[in-house]
Amino acid sequence: MIGIDGPDDPIDWESLTRYATQVMERAYAPYSGYAVGVAGLVDDGRVVLGCNVENAAYGVALCAECGMVSALHATGGGRLLAVACVDSRGRALMPCGRCRQLLWENGGPTMQLQTPSGIKTMAEVLPDAFDDTDLKTLQKDQ
């Protein structure tokens, strides 16, 4: 069983990667052939999944991370603690810029991400990220 009991418990990266690989096999990628799967561990122990869904109008394709974040909110919300994103061979994949912003918004600076170069926090992946503190600063200045 994947999950956590407290903030100091280790992340089961092997299970997260397995879940991401399994959901990757459900991706709809008829145009690029580039299937992606993602699994995220939520702060309440749930695992949420997503896979990419392409469209003939290329610009409206959905990244796997978008589907996972939608599943996060559709199943009760919470904060992402750890995310594994894989390609069609089950190898760690770095999310695109838009998805990094989604992960920051839903996991914050301490969320851990499995990357091709190892486990990193979102603060390492997206330094100086834009978030709600920037919006609050702008509102104070007006």
PEWO-V659356 format. One record per residue. N is the residue number from 0. RES is the residue in one small letter. SS is DSSP state (H for helix, E for strand, L for the rest). PSI is psi as a letter, one per 30 degrees, with the letter a starting at -180 (NA if undefined). Layout:
# PEWO-V659356
n=N res=RES ss=SS psi=PSI
n=N res=RES ss=SS psi=PSI
This chain:
# PEWO-V659356
n=0 res=m ss=L psi=k
n=1 res=i ss=L psi=k
n=2 res=g ss=L psi=a
n=3 res=i ss=L psi=l
n=4 res=d ss=L psi=f
n=5 res=g ss=L psi=l
n=6 res=p ss=L psi=f
n=7 res=d ss=L psi=f
n=8 res=d ss=L psi=k
n=9 res=p ss=L psi=l
n=10 res=i ss=L psi=k
n=11 res=d ss=L psi=i
n=12 res=w ss=H psi=e
n=13 res=e ss=H psi=e
n=14 res=s ss=H psi=e
n=15 res=l ss=H psi=e
n=16 res=t ss=H psi=e
n=17 res=r ss=H psi=e
n=18 res=y ss=H psi=e
n=19 res=a ss=H psi=e
n=20 res=t ss=H psi=e
n=21 res=q ss=H psi=e
n=22 res=v ss=H psi=f
n=23 res=m ss=H psi=e
n=24 res=e ss=L psi=f
n=25 res=r ss=L psi=f
n=26 res=a ss=L psi=l
n=27 res=y ss=E psi=j
n=28 res=a ss=L psi=h
n=29 res=p ss=L psi=f
n=30 res=y ss=L psi=e
n=31 res=s ss=L psi=f
n=32 res=g ss=L psi=g
n=33 res=y ss=L psi=i
n=34 res=a ss=L psi=k
n=35 res=v ss=L psi=k
n=36 res=g ss=E psi=l
n=37 res=v ss=E psi=k
n=38 res=a ss=E psi=k
n=39 res=g ss=E psi=k
n=40 res=l ss=E psi=k
n=41 res=v ss=E psi=l
n=42 res=d ss=L psi=f
n=43 res=d ss=L psi=g
n=44 res=g ss=L psi=f
n=45 res=r ss=L psi=l
n=46 res=v ss=E psi=k
n=47 res=v ss=E psi=k
n=48 res=l ss=E psi=l
n=49 res=g ss=E psi=l
n=50 res=c ss=E psi=l
n=51 res=n ss=L psi=k
n=52 res=v ss=E psi=j
n=53 res=e ss=L psi=l
n=54 res=n ss=L psi=k
n=55 res=a ss=L psi=f
n=56 res=a ss=L psi=j
n=57 res=y ss=H psi=e
n=58 res=g ss=H psi=f
n=59 res=v ss=H psi=g
n=60 res=a ss=L psi=l
n=61 res=l ss=E psi=k
n=62 res=c ss=L psi=l
n=63 res=a ss=H psi=e
n=64 res=e ss=H psi=e
n=65 res=c ss=H psi=e
n=66 res=g ss=H psi=e
n=67 res=m ss=H psi=e
n=68 res=v ss=H psi=e
n=69 res=s ss=H psi=e
n=70 res=a ss=H psi=e
n=71 res=l ss=H psi=e
n=72 res=h ss=H psi=e
n=73 res=a ss=H psi=f
n=74 res=t ss=L psi=g
n=75 res=g ss=L psi=f
n=76 res=g ss=L psi=a
n=77 res=g ss=L psi=a
n=78 res=r ss=L psi=k
n=79 res=l ss=E psi=k
n=80 res=l ss=E psi=e
n=81 res=a ss=E psi=k
n=82 res=v ss=E psi=k
n=83 res=a ss=E psi=k
n=84 res=c ss=E psi=k
n=85 res=v ss=E psi=l
n=86 res=d ss=L psi=a
n=87 res=s ss=L psi=f
n=88 res=r ss=L psi=g
n=89 res=g ss=L psi=g
n=90 res=r ss=L psi=k
n=91 res=a ss=E psi=k
n=92 res=l ss=L psi=k
n=93 res=m ss=L psi=k
n=94 res=p ss=L psi=l
n=95 res=c ss=L psi=l
n=96 res=g ss=H psi=e
n=97 res=r ss=H psi=e
n=98 res=c ss=H psi=e
n=99 res=r ss=H psi=e
n=100 res=q ss=H psi=e
n=101 res=l ss=H psi=e
n=102 res=l ss=H psi=e
n=103 res=w ss=H psi=e
n=104 res=e ss=H psi=e
n=105 res=n ss=H psi=f
n=106 res=g ss=H psi=f
n=107 res=g ss=L psi=a
n=108 res=p ss=L psi=f
n=109 res=t ss=L psi=f
n=110 res=m ss=L psi=k
n=111 res=q ss=E psi=k
n=112 res=l ss=E psi=k
n=113 res=q ss=E psi=j
n=114 res=t ss=E psi=l
n=115 res=p ss=L psi=f
n=116 res=s ss=L psi=g
n=117 res=g ss=E psi=a
n=118 res=i ss=E psi=k
n=119 res=k ss=E psi=l
n=120 res=t ss=E psi=l
n=121 res=m ss=H psi=f
n=122 res=a ss=H psi=e
n=123 res=e ss=H psi=e
n=124 res=v ss=H psi=e
n=125 res=l ss=L psi=i
n=126 res=p ss=L psi=k
n=127 res=d ss=L psi=h
n=128 res=a ss=L psi=l
n=129 res=f ss=L psi=k
n=130 res=d ss=L psi=a
n=131 res=d ss=H psi=f
n=132 res=t ss=H psi=e
n=133 res=d ss=H psi=e
n=134 res=l ss=H psi=e
n=135 res=k ss=H psi=e
n=136 res=t ss=H psi=e
n=137 res=l ss=H psi=e
n=138 res=q ss=H psi=e
n=139 res=k ss=H psi=e
n=140 res=d ss=H psi=f
n=141 res=q ss=L psi=NA
